[in-house]
Amino acid sequence: MRGLTIDTLKRDRKALVTELERAGAVVRGDAVKCPFHNDRNPSGSIYKAEGAYLFKCHACDWNNGKDSGDIIAVIQAHESVGFRTACKSAGVDISSETTNRASANRKQHRELENALNRLVVDRGSALDRDEELEQFAGDAHQRLMSDVDALNHLWVTRAIDRDTASKLGLGVIGRTGQRFWTLPIRTDGHTTAVKGHRADDQSQKSWWKPRGSSSDQLWPVNLTPEGPVWLCSGELKAAALIGLGLAAIGITSGEGNTSNPKTLPQGAVDTLSGREVAVVGDDDDVGRAWSTALKTQLTEAGIEARVVDLGLDRACGTKDIGDWMVRQRVEDDKAPESVTATLLDRWDRACRWHGTRLVDRWRQPAMWEPDTWIPSGLASLDNAIGGGFRCSGVHLIAGKAGNCKTQIATNIAINAASEGVPTAFFSLELRAYDIARLGFSLLGRIPRHDLNRGRGCFGKSEALERVGQEHSNSPLSILDDEFWDAPLDRERLAKLIAGGVSRFGWKLVVLDYLGLIAAMPGDRNDYFHLDLMNSAVLKQVAQKHDVALVVVASLRKSSALKSSAEKLFSLDDIAGAGRLAYDAETVLVLNKEHCPGGPDVLEVICLKNRFAPGRDEPIQLEFHGRYGLIKDLSTNMPSAN
């Protein structure tokens, strides 16, 4: 890089990206994860101004109190060095440039100051300050109204039309490429300050006239229309909304930063008393912090405030409501009525009570979508519980040790996968290999004893070869401790299910079993609390991912099967289920009866079934222990009773 000039270096976008990445930034196109603070989402951006590429962070003042800077400033901030050392690090010889650059900067600033002074200071001593500002703002406004190119630029870049600019007194000064929009700040009918906001790509973003004016101003302010007042972190954003006929307020000081987001002065809060307020922050960490802070401030003052989601996405070019307005009105050429209707619809949706009335539910398409049921593959069981296990619900299968809990869970998973249902089996007790062997055994009618001892392996057993070929595309995933490589707590389980749903489209998830879900570091040392927390997460996972979650649980030691004339079991007999036994849609209890000389009888007692008629009599199934196979009871099978 030797022999470079500063101007050449600043025009090199690749060099800026290299220095940002060297400082620790993640750069994707023009979006940048800022290397100078803990940036979870890209809060920075690369932009071009006056031929130079600059880096700006919307969340921190990384450049000695400023939020933007060039490649030299990036090197200075990263290496904690001065200007000369940074230039030397970049390979720039500044011996002949420093004086020339300082002179050029002074000339540029003088040109801007002279442009302002020609419009204000030279008006004559007879005018006081407010009159000077009034004249200045009026001259800039007249210039805008007569400048077709500037009006078109205002529309294309800000979605502000001529009528709105006229109504608000917007103006323009400066030559093309160095123009500023002028915003007249009025108090009690008098112009008390004028803010300049860059209209082109110049590096200077704004200025105030007179110097020293407070940046904590509200402009524009339009509270006349009914409906929510749209609170915007920028004057021109609010102006675009006012052009739609909406009530809006612009905040001239912006959003602040993540650690200290800007809030409203008390006078503004008082002005909003009795109104509803819509807050739309930018799509970055600062914007979200600002929206939250304003909502909290207004809510504490007794004002209805909602953070409105417009679907902003800085990666797609809509980082704020101003970009969104340009997209809607300019690029998509939507009528004002259409854009207004969209904004008010998003306002309604931001209400936590939106869609909760019966008639609202009736109108929602999801109301009329049929539920999905996953059959167990056991006809008598499916008939008894309404067709299978409903997606978005939790279903409990409980029993004492040796009563086929794992076997029936495996049979259900194998049967569903055989019908093409994407299925997962989380085995917290047995190895994945043990579940897989059980699956091959019941599919191929191969004795489990043989598989456990390595007999009948592939290449030696025709039955096993046939099963392997027939089920080579089985959508069944079997996971065990080796997969998650750490104690499986509820949060890790929820993440794994989310990942599997995304990757494989799981619709049935079997968890064997509930009692082995690990406690989390913050859990209290009592089983009831752990039951409640685990139950809440399992129910949430089933609903969020629309899966049928079949959970295996055990019975308490004190529970016992009583005579058929008495009540058998209760929900309180299920160990470790806590509130899940009451939240679950289906609760089944297993009891195996040994039958000498034939298959055992597996009784399934339905303690609870939310979506099917109650059943007093147990469901009876055959259990073939040799293969781990469970099937419907044959007509020639003797009754267990």
C-alpha distance (Angstrom), angle and dihedral (degrees) to the residues before:
residue distance angle dihedral
M1 . . .
R2 3.84 . .
G3 3.79 116.5 .
L4 3.78 94.3 30.2
T5 3.75 122.5 141.0
I6 3.78 121.5 -139.6
D7 3.81 91.0 -114.0
T8 3.80 92.2 52.8
L9 3.80 91.6 48.0
K10 3.80 93.9 49.1
R11 3.81 90.9 52.5
D12 3.82 90.5 55.1
R13 3.83 106.6 94.6
K14 3.81 92.3 -178.2
A15 3.82 90.6 56.7
L16 3.82 90.7 52.6
V17 3.82 91.4 49.5
T18 3.82 90.0 49.3
E19 3.80 92.5 52.8
L20 3.82 92.3 45.8
E21 3.80 91.3 51.3
R22 3.81 90.2 46.1
A23 3.79 87.2 55.4
G24 3.82 89.8 52.6
A25 3.80 102.7 -94.2
V26 3.79 124.8 145.4
V27 3.80 109.3 -138.6
R28 3.80 123.0 -163.1
G29 3.80 110.4 172.3
D30 3.80 105.3 -55.7
A31 3.82 93.7 -23.5
V32 3.80 115.2 97.8
K33 3.79 134.5 -172.3
C34 3.78 98.9 -137.8
P35 3.84 113.0 -117.0
F36 3.79 92.6 -156.0
H37 3.82 98.4 67.8
N38 3.81 137.8 22.4
D39 3.79 95.8 -79.6
R40 3.82 113.4 -176.5
N41 3.80 94.2 174.9
P42 3.81 125.9 28.5
S43 3.80 104.6 -82.8
G44 3.77 94.9 163.0
S45 3.77 134.3 72.1
I46 3.77 141.3 -170.6
Y47 3.78 115.9 -129.3
K48 3.78 137.8 166.9
A49 3.79 124.4 -121.1
E50 3.80 126.3 172.4
G51 3.78 90.6 -13.0
A52 3.83 94.7 -53.8
Y53 3.78 127.1 107.7
L54 3.79 114.9 -128.2
F55 3.79 136.4 -174.2
K56 3.81 118.8 -135.9
C57 3.81 127.5 -175.4
H58 3.78 116.3 -159.7
A59 3.81 91.8 -163.3
C60 3.80 106.8 50.0
D61 3.80 142.5 25.8
W62 3.79 94.8 -123.4
N63 3.81 97.2 160.6
N64 3.82 103.5 69.3
G65 3.78 94.0 -66.2
K66 3.81 95.6 -30.5
D67 3.78 126.2 100.9
S68 3.81 98.4 -142.4
G69 3.77 141.0 44.0
D70 3.77 147.0 147.2
I71 3.79 132.1 -95.9
I72 3.81 92.2 -79.2
A73 3.80 90.8 54.0
V74 3.81 89.8 49.9
I75 3.81 90.6 53.8
Q76 3.80 90.8 46.6
A77 3.81 92.3 51.4
H78 3.80 94.0 44.0
E79 3.81 97.9 45.6
S80 3.84 96.7 30.6
V81 3.81 91.4 -128.1
G82 3.79 136.3 132.2
F83 3.79 129.0 -99.5
R84 3.80 96.9 -91.8
T85 3.80 94.1 47.3
A86 3.81 90.7 47.9
C87 3.81 91.1 51.5
K88 3.77 90.3 48.2
S89 3.82 89.9 49.9
A90 3.81 88.7 53.1
G91 3.81 92.1 49.1
V92 3.80 96.3 -110.5
D93 3.82 120.8 144.6
I94 3.79 104.2 -142.4
S95 3.80 97.9 174.2
S96 3.80 92.3 104.1
E97 3.78 99.3 25.6
T98 3.77 105.6 58.5
T99 3.79 96.8 72.6
N100 3.80 94.3 43.1
R101 3.81 93.1 48.5
A102 3.79 93.9 49.2
S103 3.78 89.3 50.8
A104 3.80 92.1 49.5
N105 3.82 91.8 49.5
R106 3.78 91.8 50.5
K107 3.79 90.3 50.1
Q108 3.82 92.6 51.2
H109 3.81 92.6 49.7
R110 3.81 90.9 47.2
E111 3.81 90.6 53.3
L112 3.82 91.7 54.3
E113 3.80 92.8 44.6
N114 3.78 91.4 48.5
A115 3.80 91.0 50.2
L116 3.79 89.5 55.0
N117 3.77 94.9 43.3
R118 3.78 93.7 49.8
L119 3.80 88.0 58.9
V120 3.80 97.2 42.3
V121 3.78 120.2 13.0
D122 3.78 97.8 48.5
R123 3.81 93.8 56.5
G124 3.79 91.7 100.0
S125 3.74 136.6 -97.4
A126 3.80 93.1 -89.1
L127 3.78 91.6 76.1
D128 3.77 120.1 79.1
R129 3.80 122.7 -141.4
D130 3.81 96.7 -89.3
E131 3.78 91.0 49.1
E132 3.79 90.6 50.0
L133 3.78 90.6 50.9
E134 3.79 90.7 45.9
Q135 3.79 90.0 52.7
F136 3.80 92.3 45.2
A137 3.80 93.2 50.0
G138 3.81 91.0 44.9
D139 3.81 93.8 51.1
A140 3.82 91.6 48.3
H141 3.78 89.9 48.3
Q142 3.80 93.0 51.0
R143 3.77 89.8 49.3
L144 3.80 91.0 54.0
M145 3.79 93.0 47.2
S146 3.82 90.1 54.5
D147 3.82 96.9 41.7
V148 3.81 109.1 86.5
D149 3.80 92.7 -176.4
A150 3.82 92.7 52.4
L151 3.82 92.0 47.4
N152 3.79 90.4 50.9
H153 3.80 90.2 48.2
L154 3.82 89.8 51.2
W155 3.80 90.2 52.4
V156 3.81 97.3 44.3
T157 3.81 95.7 46.2
R158 3.83 101.3 31.9
A159 3.83 107.8 19.6
I160 3.81 89.2 -124.3
D161 3.80 113.8 139.6
R162 3.80 129.6 -152.0
D163 3.81 94.9 -98.9
T164 3.80 92.2 53.9
A165 3.82 91.9 46.5
S166 3.80 88.9 51.2
K167 3.80 93.4 47.6
L168 3.81 93.3 50.3
G169 3.82 97.4 39.6
L170 3.81 94.6 -119.7
G171 3.80 114.6 175.1
V172 3.79 141.8 179.1
I173 3.82 135.3 -138.8
G174 3.79 133.9 177.7
R175 3.76 135.1 49.0
T176 3.80 123.4 -69.2
G177 3.80 109.4 -71.6
Q178 3.81 91.2 25.4
R179 3.81 101.0 52.5
F180 3.79 126.6 137.7
W181 3.78 128.6 -162.3
T182 3.79 110.7 -130.8
L183 3.80 119.4 -139.1
P184 3.82 116.0 -164.8
I185 3.80 112.1 -143.1
R186 3.81 107.9 -154.3
T187 3.80 130.1 -166.3
D188 3.81 122.5 -176.5
G189 3.79 90.6 -11.8
H190 3.81 95.5 -51.2
T191 3.80 130.2 104.1
T192 3.80 104.1 -117.8
A193 3.80 99.3 170.0
V194 3.78 141.3 3.2
K195 3.77 123.6 -145.2
G196 3.78 120.5 -156.4
H197 3.82 116.7 -149.4
R198 3.78 120.2 -171.1
A199 3.78 114.8 -104.3
D200 3.80 97.2 -174.8
D201 3.82 133.9 36.9
Q202 3.79 98.3 -78.3
S203 3.80 117.7 139.6
Q204 3.82 95.8 -120.8
K205 3.79 106.2 82.2
S206 3.79 102.0 -170.4
W207 3.79 148.7 -15.3
W208 3.80 138.4 -166.3
K209 3.77 131.4 -132.2
P210 2.96 118.0 -125.0
R211 3.78 97.5 32.3
G212 3.77 114.0 -113.7
S213 3.80 94.2 34.4
S214 3.79 113.6 150.4
S215 3.80 112.6 -99.3
D216 3.81 90.2 -152.8
Q217 3.79 95.7 92.4
L218 3.79 135.0 131.7
W219 3.80 115.3 -129.6
P220 2.93 133.6 -171.6
V221 3.78 103.4 19.6
N222 3.79 118.9 -174.9
L223 3.80 115.5 163.5
T224 3.80 98.1 154.3
P225 3.85 100.2 97.0
E226 3.78 117.8 77.9
G227 3.77 121.6 -117.9
P228 3.80 130.5 53.4
V229 3.78 121.1 -17.1
W230 3.80 109.3 -124.6
L231 3.80 109.9 -137.6
C232 3.81 111.3 -155.3
S233 3.81 130.8 -171.7
G234 3.79 91.4 -135.8
E235 3.77 138.3 43.6
L236 3.80 98.9 -126.7
K237 3.81 91.9 48.5
A238 3.80 89.4 57.4
A239 3.81 91.1 44.6
A240 3.82 90.5 57.1
L241 3.82 90.1 53.2
I242 3.80 91.9 47.5
G243 3.79 86.2 55.3
L244 3.81 87.1 63.4
G245 3.81 90.7 55.2
L246 3.81 94.4 -104.1
A247 3.79 128.2 137.2
A248 3.80 107.9 -108.3
I249 3.80 143.8 161.3
G250 3.79 126.6 -157.8
I251 3.80 122.0 -150.4
T252 3.81 111.7 -144.6
S253 3.83 95.3 -161.6
G254 3.83 95.9 61.8
E255 3.81 126.3 -141.1
G256 3.82 103.0 -51.7
N257 3.80 114.3 -142.6
T258 3.80 138.3 -60.1
S259 3.80 95.1 -91.8
N260 3.80 94.5 42.8
P261 3.82 112.1 23.2
K262 3.80 116.3 -173.6
T263 3.78 118.5 -102.8
L264 3.79 131.1 -167.8
P265 3.79 123.9 -87.5
Q266 3.78 112.5 -111.2
G267 3.78 91.6 -109.0
A268 3.79 90.8 60.0
V269 3.79 91.0 48.9
D270 3.79 89.7 52.0
T271 3.82 90.0 49.6
L272 3.82 90.7 54.7
S273 3.80 93.7 50.9
G274 3.78 110.1 128.0
R275 3.83 93.7 18.0
E276 3.78 131.7 100.0
V277 3.80 115.4 -121.1
A278 3.82 130.5 -149.2
V279 3.81 115.6 -157.7
V280 3.81 121.1 -162.9
G281 3.80 115.5 179.4
D282 3.79 128.0 -171.7
D283 3.81 120.7 -87.2
D284 3.80 97.0 -99.1
D285 3.80 139.8 76.8
V286 3.81 92.3 -86.2
G287 3.79 92.5 51.0
R288 3.79 92.2 50.3
A289 3.82 91.9 47.2
W290 3.83 90.4 48.7
S291 3.80 93.3 49.0
T292 3.79 91.8 49.6
A293 3.81 92.9 47.0
L294 3.81 93.3 50.4
K295 3.77 93.6 46.0
T296 3.81 90.2 51.0
Q297 3.82 92.3 47.2
L298 3.80 93.9 49.0
T299 3.80 94.7 42.1
E300 3.80 90.8 52.5
A301 3.83 87.1 52.8
G302 3.81 90.3 55.5
I303 3.82 95.0 -104.9
E304 3.81 121.5 135.8
A305 3.82 104.1 -120.3
R306 3.80 128.2 173.1
V307 3.78 131.3 -173.4
V308 3.80 102.5 -132.8
D309 3.81 119.7 -146.5
L310 3.81 112.1 -145.3
G311 3.80 93.6 170.6
L312 3.82 92.2 -107.2
D313 3.80 114.8 -175.3
R314 3.79 119.2 179.8
A315 3.82 89.9 -164.6
C316 3.82 87.7 62.9
G317 3.79 94.9 45.7
T318 3.81 99.5 -97.1
K319 3.79 104.0 103.8
D320 3.81 94.7 148.6
I321 3.79 142.6 13.4
G322 3.80 89.8 -92.3
D323 3.81 90.8 61.2
W324 3.80 89.0 44.7
M325 3.80 91.0 54.3
V326 3.82 91.3 49.9
R327 3.80 89.6 49.9
Q328 3.81 92.4 49.9
R329 3.79 102.5 39.5
V330 3.80 105.1 26.6
E331 3.79 108.3 26.6
D332 3.81 98.4 32.2
D333 3.84 93.4 31.8
K334 3.80 93.5 -138.4
A335 3.78 119.8 173.4
P336 3.83 117.4 -108.0
E337 3.82 90.3 -114.9
S338 3.80 91.0 55.8
V339 3.81 94.0 49.1
T340 3.80 91.4 46.2
A341 3.82 90.8 50.9
T342 3.81 90.0 51.8
L343 3.81 92.3 50.3
L344 3.81 93.2 48.8
D345 3.81 90.8 47.0
R346 3.82 89.7 53.7
W347 3.80 88.2 47.6
D348 3.80 90.4 54.6
R349 3.80 91.4 47.3
A350 3.80 90.9 52.6
C351 3.81 89.0 66.7
R352 3.80 111.2 98.3
W353 3.81 88.8 -139.3
H354 3.79 93.6 53.5
G355 3.79 112.8 127.7
T356 3.79 95.8 8.4
R357 3.81 99.0 114.8
L358 3.78 120.0 95.2
V359 3.79 92.5 -114.5
D360 3.84 89.6 50.5
R361 3.79 90.7 53.8
W362 3.79 89.7 48.1
R363 3.81 90.2 55.6
Q364 3.79 95.9 49.2
P365 3.85 113.9 99.5
A366 3.81 91.3 -138.6
M367 3.81 88.1 64.2
W368 3.80 90.2 69.5
E369 3.78 100.3 39.3
P370 3.83 110.4 109.4
D371 3.78 117.2 -113.8
T372 3.79 117.8 -111.8
W373 3.79 118.2 -122.7
I374 3.79 123.7 -166.6
P375 3.84 110.8 -147.9
S376 3.78 116.8 -136.4
G377 3.80 91.2 -142.6
L378 3.81 89.4 -118.3
A379 3.79 106.9 106.2
S380 3.79 97.6 -158.9
L381 3.81 91.6 50.1
D382 3.80 93.4 45.7
N383 3.81 91.4 49.4
A384 3.78 90.9 51.4
I385 3.82 96.3 49.9
G386 3.80 99.2 41.9
G387 3.80 102.8 -91.9
G388 3.78 103.9 -39.7
F389 3.80 137.3 -57.4
R390 3.80 114.2 -23.7
C391 3.81 117.9 -130.3
S392 3.82 117.0 -117.6
G393 3.80 89.2 35.0
V394 3.80 138.7 95.8
H395 3.81 119.5 -125.0
L396 3.80 122.9 -166.5
I397 3.80 126.3 -149.7
A398 3.81 112.2 -172.1
G399 3.77 136.7 176.5
K400 3.76 144.1 136.0
A401 3.78 122.4 -87.5
G402 3.80 113.5 -67.6
N403 3.81 94.9 23.5
C404 3.82 97.5 112.4
K405 3.80 99.8 -100.7
T406 3.81 94.8 143.0
Q407 3.82 91.5 38.5
I408 3.80 94.8 55.0
A409 3.82 91.3 43.2
T410 3.81 89.5 52.8
N411 3.80 92.0 46.1
I412 3.81 90.7 51.5
A413 3.83 91.8 49.4
I414 3.83 93.4 46.2
N415 3.81 92.7 46.8
A416 3.81 92.9 49.4
A417 3.81 93.4 46.8
S418 3.81 90.2 48.2
E419 3.82 87.0 59.8
G420 3.80 90.9 52.0
V421 3.81 98.3 -99.5
P422 3.85 111.1 146.6
T423 3.79 101.3 -120.2
A424 3.81 138.5 -179.3
F425 3.79 128.3 -159.8
F426 3.81 115.1 -161.7
S427 3.80 106.5 -163.9
L428 3.79 111.1 -166.5
E429 3.80 93.1 166.4
L430 3.82 109.9 36.3
R431 3.77 129.1 40.2
A432 3.78 118.0 -98.5
Y433 3.81 87.3 -115.0
D434 3.82 90.4 58.7
I435 3.80 91.7 53.0
A436 3.81 90.8 45.4
R437 3.82 91.1 51.5
L438 3.78 90.3 49.6
G439 3.78 88.9 51.2
F440 3.80 94.2 50.5
S441 3.79 90.5 44.6
L442 3.79 95.4 55.8
L443 3.82 93.3 40.0
G444 3.80 95.3 50.2
R445 3.81 98.1 29.5
I446 3.80 86.8 -121.1
P447 3.82 115.1 155.6
R448 3.77 110.2 -105.9
H449 3.78 88.8 -139.5
D450 3.81 89.7 64.8
L451 3.79 94.8 49.1
N452 3.79 92.8 47.0
R453 3.80 89.4 55.4
G454 3.77 95.2 46.2
R455 3.75 95.9 -104.5
G456 3.76 119.8 137.8
C457 3.79 94.1 25.1
F458 3.79 120.4 162.7
G459 3.79 111.0 -63.2
K460 3.81 92.2 26.7
S461 3.80 103.5 58.8
E462 3.79 122.7 57.1
A463 3.80 90.4 -164.1
L464 3.79 91.9 54.1
E465 3.81 91.9 46.1
R466 3.79 89.8 51.7
V467 3.82 93.0 49.3
G468 3.80 91.1 47.5
Q469 3.78 91.9 53.1
E470 3.80 95.3 43.7
H471 3.80 92.7 50.2
S472 3.81 99.8 34.3
N473 3.81 89.9 118.9
S474 3.79 96.3 42.1
P475 3.85 110.1 149.5
L476 3.82 91.5 -141.9
S477 3.82 119.3 122.7
I478 3.82 118.0 -166.2
L479 3.80 116.9 -162.0
D480 3.79 131.8 -178.4
D481 3.81 141.7 166.7
E482 3.79 91.7 -66.0
F483 3.81 90.2 61.7
W484 3.81 98.8 52.5
D485 3.81 92.2 34.6
A486 3.82 93.5 -156.7
P487 3.79 138.0 57.1
L488 3.80 106.3 -60.5
D489 3.79 107.6 -124.3
R490 3.80 124.9 176.1
E491 3.80 95.7 -94.7
R492 3.80 93.5 50.8
L493 3.82 89.3 46.5
A494 3.81 91.3 51.4
K495 3.82 91.2 51.2
L496 3.81 92.5 48.3
I497 3.80 91.9 50.8
A498 3.81 90.6 47.8
G499 3.80 89.9 51.5
G500 3.81 93.0 47.7
V501 3.79 92.9 48.2
S502 3.80 89.2 51.2
R503 3.81 95.0 45.9
F504 3.80 103.6 34.1
G505 3.80 104.8 15.5
W506 3.81 94.2 -121.2
K507 3.81 113.8 -160.5
L508 3.82 98.4 171.0
V509 3.80 122.1 45.6
V510 3.81 120.5 -177.5
L511 3.81 118.5 -162.7
D512 3.80 117.1 -164.7
Y513 2.91 104.2 -149.3
L514 3.82 140.2 7.3
G515 3.79 97.3 -166.1
L516 3.83 92.9 63.8
I517 3.81 97.8 58.5
A518 3.80 104.0 119.8
A519 3.78 124.1 -120.5
M520 3.79 118.3 -112.7
P521 3.82 124.0 -123.1
G522 3.82 94.1 -104.7
D523 3.81 96.4 47.2
R524 3.76 118.5 117.4
N525 3.77 116.4 -116.6
D526 3.77 97.2 -105.7
Y527 3.79 129.2 95.9
F528 3.78 95.5 -135.9
H529 3.81 92.6 60.1
L530 3.82 91.1 46.8
D531 3.83 90.7 49.7
L532 3.80 91.3 52.1
M533 3.79 94.9 48.3
N534 3.82 94.7 45.6
S535 3.79 91.9 45.8
A536 3.80 92.8 51.3
V537 3.81 92.7 51.8
L538 3.81 94.5 46.5
K539 3.79 91.9 51.5
Q540 3.80 90.9 47.3
V541 3.82 92.3 49.3
A542 3.81 92.6 51.6
Q543 3.79 92.5 49.9
K544 3.80 97.1 41.4
H545 3.81 95.1 50.4
D546 3.81 98.0 31.3
V547 3.80 94.3 -126.0
A548 3.77 131.3 143.7
L549 3.80 102.3 -118.7
V550 3.81 111.9 -158.6
V551 3.81 110.2 -168.0
V552 3.81 124.8 -168.5
A553 3.82 115.7 -144.5
S554 3.76 136.6 171.2
L555 3.81 131.8 -122.0
R556 3.75 122.8 -115.4
K557 3.78 115.3 -100.5
S558 3.80 91.8 -117.8
S559 3.81 94.0 58.9
A560 3.77 116.8 98.5
L561 3.78 137.4 179.9
K562 3.77 109.0 -107.6
S563 3.76 130.3 -164.8
S564 3.77 117.4 -64.0
A565 3.80 89.3 -111.5
E566 3.79 90.5 62.6
K567 3.76 132.7 61.4
L568 3.79 107.8 -79.7
F569 3.82 111.5 -156.0
S570 3.80 136.2 -18.0
L571 3.79 132.9 -146.7
D572 3.79 89.2 -104.6
D573 3.82 89.5 64.9
I574 3.82 91.0 70.5
A575 3.80 111.1 98.0
G576 3.78 121.4 -136.9
A577 3.81 95.4 3.5
G578 3.79 97.3 106.7
R579 3.75 109.2 170.5
L580 3.82 91.0 -11.3
A581 3.81 90.1 82.3
Y582 3.80 87.1 60.7
D583 3.82 95.8 39.5
A584 3.80 93.3 47.4
E585 3.79 118.8 102.4
T586 3.79 94.2 -146.2
V587 3.80 129.5 27.6
L588 3.80 117.6 -174.7
V589 3.81 127.4 -179.1
L590 3.81 121.1 -159.6
N591 3.79 127.8 -145.9
K592 3.80 121.6 175.6
E593 3.82 121.5 -150.7
H594 3.77 116.0 -162.0
C595 3.82 115.0 -132.2
P596 3.82 114.1 -166.4
G597 3.77 112.9 -134.6
G598 3.80 96.2 15.2
P599 3.78 145.3 45.4
D600 3.77 115.6 -52.3
V601 3.79 119.0 -110.3
L602 3.79 116.1 -118.4
E603 3.79 112.2 -157.6
V604 3.78 116.8 -155.7
I605 3.78 112.8 -159.7
C606 3.80 113.9 -161.1
L607 3.81 106.7 -145.2
K608 3.77 93.7 171.1
N609 3.79 137.4 10.5
R610 3.77 116.7 170.3
F611 3.80 98.5 -171.5
A612 3.80 104.8 37.5
P613 3.82 136.4 54.0
G614 3.79 116.2 -83.7
R615 3.79 119.7 -94.0
D616 3.78 123.7 -151.3
E617 3.79 99.3 -175.0
P618 3.83 120.5 70.9
I619 3.80 118.7 -112.7
Q620 3.79 110.7 -115.7
L621 3.80 122.0 -144.4
E622 3.81 134.6 173.2
F623 3.79 118.8 -112.8
H624 3.79 117.4 -160.7
G625 3.79 102.2 -166.1
R626 3.82 93.8 -171.9
Y627 3.82 89.7 69.1
G628 3.81 102.0 17.7
L629 3.80 86.0 -117.4
I630 3.80 122.0 155.9
K631 3.78 119.2 -169.5
D632 3.78 140.9 157.4
L633 3.80 116.0 -69.4
S634 3.80 112.9 -90.3
T635 3.79 116.8 -125.3
N636 3.81 90.9 -119.2
M637 3.78 94.1 51.1
P638 3.83 114.6 112.4
S639 3.78 116.4 -117.0
A640 3.79 116.7 -107.6
N641 3.77 87.7 -128.2
